[in-house]
Amino acid sequence: MPTRPTSVSLEPDLQRRVAKDLFNHTWTLLEKTDRTERESDRMVDAAHASRFFWEEIGEPVNHARGEWQISRVYSTVERSEPALHHAQRCLQICEENGLGDFDLACAYEALARAHGIAGEPDAVARYEAQAREAAERVADDDDRALVLGDLDTLPR
């Protein structure tokens, strides 16, 4: 039997670049209006791969944003169970590491969106209210507008 690696890593600068490129590629696919089923599959894979590469070289903020993006991808392809799982992980990372501001607002937005895909309007309303409250505390105007814009696209 060949020796199995206990971890997978690249040279740190390369690993960081790969993680960023995969994150950005995922956004390219998320924004595509005529995405094929195969592209949707690749979008899921790219989001997970980005998060994987951030694990050892990133900070908690990278981990939270990776979980948020994975949740968004699953919400986009209407798979509520993994969307909820990753939204909850995003919130957990924020809470465990004292991440507030933009990242906390995004965690609540992800939970609202995932619950919307799951057909749970009471949970959507609860998390949307928390997201809007958190968004009001976001210091950067552009970041606040981004979160509020995302909230305006929640599934109803």
N, C-alpha and C positions, 0 to 999 in steps of 0.2 A: 504494500500500500504506500502511495506517495505521502509525504508529510503534508498535512493540511495547514495552511496559515491560520494563525490566531487572530489576525486582523488584515485589513487591506488598506494600504496607504500609498501615497505618491510623495514625491518631493513636495514640501509644504506649499511653495508658491504655485506649483503646477496643480496641486490638489485644490487650492483656493480658487484658481482660475477655472478649473473644471466644475467645481461646485457653483460658481457664479454663472458660467456659461449654460449649465443645465437649468438653473433657476430662470435665466432670461429666455432660454429656448422654450421652457414651459409656458412663459407669458406669451410668447409668439403664438403658440398653439392655442392657448386660452382665448386670445383675441381673434382667432380665425373664425369667421362666420360660417364657412362652408367646410368645416373640419370633417374628415372621413372617420370611419370607425377605427381604422388603423392609426390615424393621427391621434385619435382619442386615447388609444392604448399607449402610444408613444408618449403622450402627454403625462399619463399616469406614471409610466416608467421614468421619465425624465425628472418629475417632481420627487419621486422616491430616491433616485440616484443623487440628486442634488443634496437632499437632506442627509443621505448616507455619507457623502463626502464632507459635509459640514461637521459631522459628529465629533471627530477628533481634532479638527483644526479651528473650528468656530467657537464663538462665544454663545452664551444662552440666547442672546438676541437672534443669532443666526438659526439656532435650533427652533425657537418659537416661530420665526418667519417661515422656516421650512415646513413645520407642521401646519401652519396657517395655509400655505400654498397647496399642500397635499389635500387638505380639507376642501379648499376651493375647487381643486380639480375634480374631486369626487362629487362635490355638489353639482358641478357643471355637467358631469356625465350621469347625474341623477342616481348615485349610489349612496344612499343615506347612511348606512351602517359605518362604512369606513370614513365618510365625511364627519360624522359625529365623533368617532374615535379620535381622529386627528385634531379636530377642533378642541376637544377636551384636553388632549395632550398639549396643545398650544397654550390653553389657559393655565394648565398645571405648571408648565415651564415658566410662564409669566409670574405666577404666584410664588413659586419656589425661589425665584431669582430676583424678585422685586422689580420686575419690568412693568412699567406703567405706561402712561402717555399713549403714544401711537400703538404700541404692541398690545397693550391691554384692550384698547378699543377694538383692534382687529380680532383679538381672540373672541370677544363677545359677538362681533359681527359674524365670525365663522360659525359660532354656535347657533346664532339666529338663522343663518342661511341653511345650515345642515338640518336643523329642526324643521325648516320650511320644506325642504326636500322630503323629509320624513312625514310630512302632513300633520305637524303638531303646532297648531296656531297659538296656543297658550304659551308654549316655550319660545316661539318666535317673538311674541310680544314682550316677554320677560327679558330675553337677551338683547332684543333691539333697544329696549329702554336703557339697559345697562351700557350698551355700546354708545348710544347717543350721549348719555351722561359722561362716559369716559372720553368721548370725542371732544366734548366741550372743554376738557382739561388739556387737550393736545396743544402744545406750545406753538408748533409750526403751522402757519395758516394753510400751506399746501397739503401737509399731511392730514390736517383736520378735514379739509375739503375732500380729500381722497376717501377717508373713512365715511364721511357723510354721504358722498356720492355712491359708495358701495351699498350703504344701508338703503338708499332709495331704489336699489335694484333687487331687494330681497324677494324671494318667491312668496306669494300671498295665497 
